[in-house]
Amino acid sequence: MIDLGKKYWTRGGRKVRILCIDRKGSKYCVIGLISDGREESLESWTIDGLSDVGKSEDDLIEVS
């Protein structure tokens, strides 16, 4: 389960900044920004960190 107090990267190695974990009206309730080093793109995930395309490079991985 995704937690606002933890740090995440994508499975593909890009840094993620989580904005909220309680989006209403969608199973993709986690909203965040994925960084490519120059820009950030808006994405959403399930509470378990899965992207909307199934297992992908954009799934969330917790980092310490």
DATALIN-V20137 format. One record per pair of residues at least 6 apart in sequence whose C-alpha atoms are under 7 Angstrom apart, sorted by the first residue. I is the first residue (numbers start at 1). J is the second residue. Records with the same first field share a line. If there is no record, write none. Layout:
BEGIN
I->J / J
END
This chain:
BEGIN
1->47 / 48
2->47 / 48 / 49
4->18
7->62 / 63 / 64
8->15 / 16 / 60 / 61 / 62 / 63
9->15 / 16 / 60 / 61 / 62 / 63
10->16 / 57 / 58 / 59 / 60 / 61
11->57 / 58 / 59 / 60 / 61
12->57 / 58
14->34 / 35 / 36
15->34 / 35
16->32 / 33 / 34 / 35
17->32 / 33 / 34
18->31 / 32 / 33
19->31 / 32
20->30 / 31 / 32
21->29 / 30 / 31 / 47
22->29 / 30
23->29 / 30
27->46
28->44 / 45 / 46
29->44 / 45 / 46 / 47
30->44 / 45 / 46 / 47
31->43 / 44 / 45
32->42 / 43 / 44
33->40 / 41 / 42 / 43
34->40 / 41 / 42 / 43
35->41
44->51
45->51 / 52
49->59 / 60
50->59 / 60
51->58 / 59
END
